[in-house]
Amino acid sequence: MTIEAMASQGGLADINQRPQDSNSEKLLTDIKTLISDTESLLKTTAELSLEGYAAARASIEEKLIEARERLKRAKVVVAEKTKQGAEATSEYVRAHPIKAVSLGLVSGLVLGFTLSNMKH
């Protein structure tokens, strides 16, 4: 069985043929695709010729490299969004210190009350 035959039977998903989602959804889809492709490769290894096996392995390695690159990009995006969130929080606290302290106090009281009731 060739790599093309596996793909035509739905054994290998194409990373490039999915709708454009958020970065985390893309990463999750890539990981699921990689797992699916690896499972397909394992199931059909006995049926593959030496050339077919080499082609399937190359395809899996290529998809693994793509998934790693997307993971690296996702890490950068998450770090940037985290930094932006921290900056926005800091700005809000500086602009509204009384509200921020009040919110922290109320949150602490609610959490403390909830935890104390869970022990009993």
Backbone as a chain_set.jsonl record, in Angstrom:
{"seq": "MTIEAMASQGGLADINQRPQDSNSEKLLTDIKTLISDTESLLKTTAELSLEGYAAARASIEEKLIEARERLKRAKVVVAEKTKQGAEATSEYVRAHPIKAVSLGLVSGLVLGFTLSNMKH", "coords": {"N": [[0.854, -1.163, 0.0], [0.61, 2.16, -0.864], [1.629, 5.486, 0.156], [-0.081, 7.353, -0.947], [-2.354, 5.815, -1.387], [-3.053, 5.216, 1.218], [-3.729, 7.771, 2.114], [-5.902, 8.35, 0.449], [-7.75, 6.561, 1.398], [-8.42, 7.66, 3.743], [-6.673, 7.225, 5.77], [-4.5, 8.843, 6.27], [-4.481, 12.063, 7.384], [-4.617, 15.355, 6.047], [-2.81, 18.042, 7.072], [-2.989, 20.579, 6.015], [-5.556, 20.801, 5.002], [-7.607, 21.694, 6.68], [-10.059, 23.748, 8.355], [-9.36, 27.226, 9.136], [-8.545, 27.814, 12.382], [-8.31, 28.944, 15.806], [-5.018, 29.398, 17.264], [-4.529, 27.52, 19.353], [-6.461, 25.585, 18.82], [-5.609, 24.768, 16.297], [-3.145, 23.635, 16.979], [-3.989, 21.531, 18.62], [-5.463, 20.076, 16.741], [-3.379, 19.414, 14.983], [-1.841, 17.738, 16.629], [-3.668, 15.658, 17.082], [-3.915, 14.778, 14.448], [-1.316, 13.915, 13.931], [-1.136, 11.787, 15.744], [-3.158, 10.139, 14.718], [-2.115, 9.629, 12.146], [0.227, 8.27, 12.838], [-0.837, 6.007, 14.081], [-2.114, 4.89, 11.849], [0.099, 4.328, 10.288], [1.358, 2.376, 11.858], [-0.591, 0.341, 11.777], [-0.638, -0.369, 9.086], [1.911, -1.09, 8.401], [2.806, -3.706, 7.957], [1.705, -4.251, 5.473], [2.969, -2.584, 3.701], [5.275, -1.861, 1.088], [8.867, -1.658, 0.908], [9.492, 0.845, -0.194], [7.048, 2.156, 0.124], [6.813, 2.142, 2.892], [8.976, 3.781, 3.577], [8.142, 6.182, 2.391], [5.811, 6.683, 3.869], [6.893, 6.958, 6.394], [8.492, 9.228, 6.007], [6.491, 11.093, 5.515], [5.157, 11.149, 8.001], [7.249, 12.077, 9.613], [7.574, 14.634, 8.506], [5.109, 15.81, 9.173], [5.331, 15.736, 11.919], [7.436, 17.536, 12.335], [6.163, 19.86, 11.394], [4.138, 20.052, 13.342], [5.677, 20.499, 15.624], [6.767, 23.004, 14.992], [4.426, 24.552, 14.93], [3.727, 24.324, 17.589], [5.83, 25.734, 18.782], [5.268, 28.302, 17.758], [2.758, 28.694, 18.927], [3.455, 28.799, 21.609], [4.79, 31.237, 21.692], [2.704, 32.99, 21.066], [0.96, 32.54, 23.243], [2.587, 33.391, 25.348], [2.825, 36.107, 24.688], [0.131, 36.964, 24.853], [-0.333, 36.481, 27.548], [1.43, 38.288, 28.685], [0.264, 40.684, 27.773], [-2.196, 40.529, 29.12], [-1.346, 40.676, 31.785], [-0.253, 43.249, 31.769], [-2.558, 44.765, 31.214], [-4.068, 44.219, 33.498], [-2.423, 45.335, 35.454], [-2.53, 48.038, 34.683], [-5.26, 48.542, 35.12], [-5.457, 48.166, 37.902], [-3.839, 50.244, 38.778], [-5.29, 52.413, 37.833], [-7.711, 52.139, 39.147], [-7.499, 51.725, 42.136], [-8.976, 51.381, 44.573], [-11.234, 49.872, 43.822], [-9.916, 47.565, 42.934], [-8.636, 46.605, 45.267], [-10.906, 46.192, 46.841], [-12.232, 44.228, 45.337], [-10.355, 42.158, 45.537], [-10.451, 41.723, 48.304], [-13.151, 40.921, 48.702], [-13.189, 38.63, 47.087], [-11.294, 37.049, 48.431], [-12.621, 36.715, 50.901], [-14.931, 35.284, 50.118], [-13.749, 32.96, 49.033], [-12.374, 32.035, 51.32], [-14.551, 31.569, 53.056], [-15.921, 29.596, 51.623], [-13.995, 27.498, 51.557], [-13.686, 27.015, 54.301], [-16.169, 25.999, 54.937], [-16.158, 23.667, 53.529], [-14.52, 21.946, 54.923], [-15.988, 21.149, 57.07]], "CA": [[0.0, 0.0, 0.0], [1.416, 3.374, -0.95], [1.198, 6.602, 0.992], [-1.234, 7.957, -1.615], [-3.5, 4.95, -1.148], [-3.451, 5.411, 2.613], [-4.377, 9.075, 2.21], [-7.202, 8.301, -0.224], [-8.658, 5.778, 2.237], [-8.666, 8.383, 4.988], [-5.702, 6.815, 6.777], [-3.627, 9.97, 6.58], [-5.146, 13.359, 7.272], [-3.747, 16.416, 5.557], [-2.838, 19.172, 7.991], [-3.309, 21.799, 5.286], [-6.927, 20.78, 4.52], [-8.569, 21.934, 7.752], [-10.428, 25.163, 8.428], [-8.484, 28.056, 9.959], [-9.046, 27.975, 13.732], [-7.358, 29.634, 16.664], [-3.744, 28.698, 17.362], [-4.61, 26.348, 20.22], [-7.235, 24.563, 18.112], [-4.728, 24.247, 15.252], [-2.164, 22.769, 17.612], [-4.693, 20.319, 19.024], [-5.763, 19.344, 15.512], [-2.114, 18.858, 14.501], [-1.462, 16.621, 17.487], [-4.589, 14.558, 16.775], [-3.556, 14.289, 13.119], [-0.061, 13.178, 14.077], [-1.464, 10.524, 16.401], [-3.906, 9.333, 13.752], [-1.192, 9.186, 11.099], [1.126, 7.281, 13.423], [-1.618, 4.777, 14.236], [-2.278, 4.338, 10.508], [1.39, 3.775, 9.883], [1.572, 1.133, 12.594], [-1.536, -0.678, 11.315], [-0.399, -0.784, 7.7], [3.334, -1.359, 8.17], [2.986, -5.051, 7.416], [1.248, -4.272, 4.089], [3.727, -1.654, 2.879], [6.554, -2.223, 0.505], [9.949, -0.878, 1.488], [9.341, 2.22, -0.662], [5.843, 2.688, 0.751], [7.141, 2.389, 4.296], [9.855, 4.955, 3.62], [7.326, 7.35, 2.077], [4.931, 6.916, 5.008], [7.731, 7.466, 7.488], [8.866, 10.61, 5.665], [5.298, 11.913, 5.701], [4.951, 11.297, 9.443], [8.309, 12.957, 10.118], [7.257, 15.99, 8.05], [3.991, 16.298, 9.972], [5.856, 15.946, 13.265], [8.182, 18.792, 12.273], [5.161, 20.92, 11.298], [3.472, 20.164, 14.645], [6.636, 21.134, 16.535], [6.842, 24.422, 14.633], [3.194, 25.196, 15.384], [3.817, 24.391, 19.046], [6.716, 26.858, 19.094], [4.531, 29.538, 17.486], [1.691, 28.807, 19.92], [4.082, 29.234, 22.854], [5.056, 32.667, 21.56], [1.402, 33.679, 21.137], [0.475, 32.446, 24.623], [3.421, 34.271, 26.169], [2.469, 37.491, 24.372], [-1.193, 37.244, 25.408], [-0.176, 36.519, 29.0], [2.067, 39.576, 28.986], [-0.748, 41.716, 27.561], [-3.165, 40.421, 30.212], [-0.713, 41.194, 32.999], [-0.153, 44.704, 31.618], [-3.911, 45.328, 31.341], [-4.43, 44.116, 34.91], [-1.631, 46.336, 36.159], [-3.097, 49.354, 34.354], [-6.559, 48.664, 35.789], [-5.219, 48.326, 39.335], [-3.313, 51.603, 38.986], [-6.349, 53.38, 37.553], [-8.831, 51.929, 40.085], [-6.943, 50.967, 43.261], [-9.997, 51.042, 45.571], [-12.01, 48.752, 43.263], [-9.062, 46.381, 42.881], [-8.479, 46.1, 46.634], [-12.225, 45.69, 47.258], [-12.462, 42.953, 44.638], [-9.469, 41.17, 46.162], [-10.973, 41.446, 49.638], [-14.381, 40.134, 48.56], [-12.806, 37.308, 46.556], [-10.658, 36.325, 49.532], [-13.649, 36.325, 51.873], [-15.758, 34.219, 49.525], [-12.916, 31.752, 48.964], [-12.161, 31.575, 52.702], [-15.811, 31.025, 53.558], [-16.189, 28.333, 50.907], [-13.049, 26.484, 52.014], [-13.956, 26.662, 55.703], [-17.378, 25.164, 54.964], [-15.854, 22.357, 52.939], [-13.838, 21.131, 55.952], [-16.969, 20.69, 58.07]], "C": [[0.907, 1.235, 0.0], [0.865, 4.447, -0.029], [-0.029, 7.278, 0.389], [-2.491, 7.141, -1.368], [-3.998, 5.101, 0.284], [-4.205, 6.727, 2.769], [-5.765, 9.045, 1.586], [-8.222, 7.494, 0.572], [-8.949, 6.455, 3.567], [-7.691, 8.012, 6.082], [-4.774, 7.934, 7.18], [-4.388, 11.264, 6.356], [-4.139, 14.385, 6.786], [-3.899, 17.625, 6.453], [-3.309, 20.427, 7.287], [-4.762, 21.865, 4.826], [-7.945, 20.984, 5.632], [-8.906, 23.417, 7.795], [-9.481, 25.915, 9.36], [-9.141, 28.306, 11.303], [-8.05, 28.813, 14.518], [-6.09, 28.786, 16.778], [-3.825, 27.45, 18.218], [-5.4, 25.231, 19.556], [-6.406, 23.95, 16.984], [-3.734, 23.269, 15.84], [-2.809, 21.455, 18.022], [-5.019, 19.453, 17.812], [-4.496, 18.687, 14.956], [-1.681, 17.647, 15.316], [-2.353, 15.419, 17.218], [-4.255, 13.936, 15.422], [-2.287, 13.444, 13.183], [-0.313, 11.813, 14.713], [-2.185, 9.593, 15.434], [-2.995, 8.775, 12.666], [-0.232, 8.119, 11.618], [0.409, 5.955, 13.616], [-1.819, 4.102, 12.887], [-1.001, 3.667, 10.036], [1.65, 2.443, 10.575], [0.671, 0.006, 12.085], [-1.181, -1.225, 9.934], [1.057, -1.116, 7.403], [3.554, -2.722, 7.523], [2.624, -5.117, 5.932], [2.122, -3.431, 3.158], [4.973, -2.291, 2.289], [7.612, -1.362, 1.171], [9.834, 0.589, 1.082], [8.132, 2.892, 0.002], [6.074, 3.018, 2.213], [8.0, 3.64, 4.431], [9.06, 6.229, 3.346], [6.407, 7.701, 3.251], [5.719, 7.493, 6.177], [8.127, 8.92, 7.233], [7.683, 11.553, 5.879], [5.032, 12.179, 7.187], [6.003, 12.234, 10.03], [8.047, 14.409, 9.731], [6.134, 16.593, 8.895], [4.421, 16.55, 11.421], [6.633, 17.263, 13.335], [7.213, 19.97, 12.215], [4.471, 21.142, 12.649], [4.395, 20.833, 15.658], [6.736, 22.629, 16.261], [5.593, 25.167, 15.097], [3.183, 25.327, 16.903], [4.706, 25.56, 19.465], [5.994, 28.19, 18.876], [3.429, 29.761, 18.515], [2.258, 29.276, 21.261], [4.334, 30.733, 22.828], [3.755, 33.448, 21.708], [0.88, 33.67, 22.566], [1.281, 33.371, 25.53], [3.053, 35.738, 25.941], [1.111, 37.859, 24.969], [-1.155, 37.313, 26.931], [0.425, 37.85, 29.429], [1.059, 40.718, 28.837], [-1.784, 41.719, 28.683], [-2.605, 40.981, 31.513], [-0.602, 42.717, 32.945], [-1.517, 45.37, 31.786], [-4.368, 45.303, 32.796], [-3.702, 45.179, 35.721], [-2.18, 47.74, 35.917], [-4.422, 49.577, 35.086], [-6.367, 48.92, 37.284], [-4.699, 49.73, 39.637], [-4.398, 52.661, 38.778], [-7.476, 53.317, 38.585], [-8.353, 51.151, 41.313], [-7.988, 50.543, 44.297], [-10.82, 49.848, 45.092], [-11.188, 47.469, 43.284], [-8.884, 45.769, 44.266], [-9.799, 45.514, 47.129], [-12.517, 44.336, 46.625], [-11.598, 41.851, 45.238], [-9.976, 40.762, 47.527], [-12.218, 40.564, 49.567], [-14.057, 38.719, 48.058], [-12.169, 36.457, 47.646], [-11.661, 35.852, 50.571], [-14.51, 35.182, 51.356], [-14.98, 32.904, 49.48], [-12.691, 31.174, 50.354], [-13.413, 30.944, 53.277], [-16.109, 29.676, 52.924], [-15.273, 27.226, 51.408], [-13.307, 26.079, 53.449], [-15.188, 25.79, 55.811], [-17.126, 23.795, 54.376], [-15.216, 21.416, 53.961], [-14.842, 20.523, 56.918], [-17.989, 19.846, 57.44]], "O": [[1.853, 1.322, 0.782], [-0.24, 4.32, 0.5], [-0.916, 7.724, 1.116], [-3.569, 7.699, -1.163], [-5.202, 5.114, 0.537], [-5.209, 6.788, 3.479], [-6.701, 9.639, 2.121], [-9.426, 7.715, 0.439], [-9.64, 5.896, 4.418], [-7.861, 8.443, 7.222], [-4.306, 7.972, 8.318], [-4.882, 11.521, 5.258], [-2.948, 14.289, 7.082], [-4.993, 18.174, 6.582], [-3.97, 21.264, 7.903], [-5.176, 22.898, 4.301], [-9.063, 20.479, 5.525], [-8.129, 24.248, 7.325], [-8.877, 25.325, 10.256], [-10.19, 28.947, 11.365], [-7.074, 29.324, 13.967], [-6.09, 27.605, 16.431], [-3.255, 26.42, 17.86], [-5.059, 24.057, 19.704], [-6.489, 22.746, 16.74], [-3.498, 22.199, 15.278], [-2.243, 20.385, 17.799], [-4.865, 18.233, 17.858], [-4.533, 17.54, 14.511], [-1.213, 16.651, 14.764], [-1.868, 14.291, 17.133], [-4.304, 12.716, 15.266], [-2.203, 12.386, 12.56], [0.235, 10.805, 14.268], [-1.864, 8.408, 15.341], [-3.087, 7.601, 12.309], [0.082, 7.167, 10.903], [0.976, 4.896, 13.349], [-1.709, 2.88, 12.782], [-1.024, 2.579, 9.46], [2.11, 1.491, 9.945], [1.105, -1.14, 11.972], [-1.398, -2.403, 9.651], [1.399, -1.396, 6.254], [4.399, -2.865, 6.639], [3.169, -5.945, 5.203], [2.017, -3.561, 1.938], [5.625, -3.135, 2.904], [7.287, -0.438, 1.916], [10.051, 1.48, 1.904], [8.199, 4.057, 0.393], [5.597, 4.035, 2.717], [7.763, 4.465, 5.313], [9.282, 7.248, 4.001], [6.244, 8.873, 3.588], [5.258, 8.407, 6.86], [8.098, 9.744, 8.147], [7.851, 12.672, 6.363], [4.72, 13.305, 7.575], [5.681, 13.09, 10.855], [8.272, 15.316, 10.533], [6.206, 17.758, 9.286], [3.926, 17.473, 12.067], [6.493, 18.016, 14.299], [7.413, 20.97, 12.905], [4.246, 22.283, 13.054], [3.944, 21.647, 16.464], [6.783, 23.431, 17.194], [5.689, 26.287, 15.6], [2.69, 26.318, 17.443], [4.373, 26.292, 20.397], [6.091, 29.096, 19.702], [3.191, 30.895, 18.931], [1.621, 30.056, 21.968], [4.117, 31.421, 23.826], [3.716, 34.462, 22.405], [0.402, 34.696, 23.051], [0.716, 34.056, 26.382], [2.979, 36.517, 26.891], [0.955, 38.943, 25.53], [-1.867, 38.115, 27.536], [-0.011, 38.46, 30.405], [1.007, 41.615, 29.678], [-2.202, 42.781, 29.144], [-3.303, 41.675, 32.252], [-0.828, 43.396, 33.947], [-1.623, 46.417, 32.425], [-4.985, 46.256, 33.271], [-4.297, 45.842, 36.571], [-2.281, 48.538, 36.848], [-4.676, 50.663, 35.608], [-7.028, 49.781, 37.863], [-5.079, 50.333, 40.64], [-4.418, 53.682, 39.466], [-8.121, 54.328, 38.864], [-8.773, 50.01, 41.506], [-7.891, 49.445, 44.845], [-11.076, 48.919, 45.859], [-11.708, 46.404, 43.617], [-8.97, 44.551, 44.423], [-9.812, 44.46, 47.765], [-12.988, 43.414, 47.291], [-12.067, 40.729, 45.426], [-9.937, 39.582, 47.877], [-12.324, 39.574, 50.291], [-14.602, 37.737, 48.561], [-12.474, 35.271, 47.766], [-11.571, 34.728, 51.065], [-14.782, 34.224, 52.08], [-15.506, 31.855, 49.852], [-12.801, 29.964, 50.551], [-13.342, 29.895, 53.918], [-16.501, 28.73, 53.608], [-15.74, 26.115, 51.659], [-13.161, 24.904, 53.788], [-15.256, 24.926, 56.685], [-17.836, 22.846, 54.71], [-15.371, 20.199, 53.855], [-14.57, 19.485, 57.522], [-18.898, 19.365, 58.117]]}, "num_chains": 1, "name": "protein.A"}
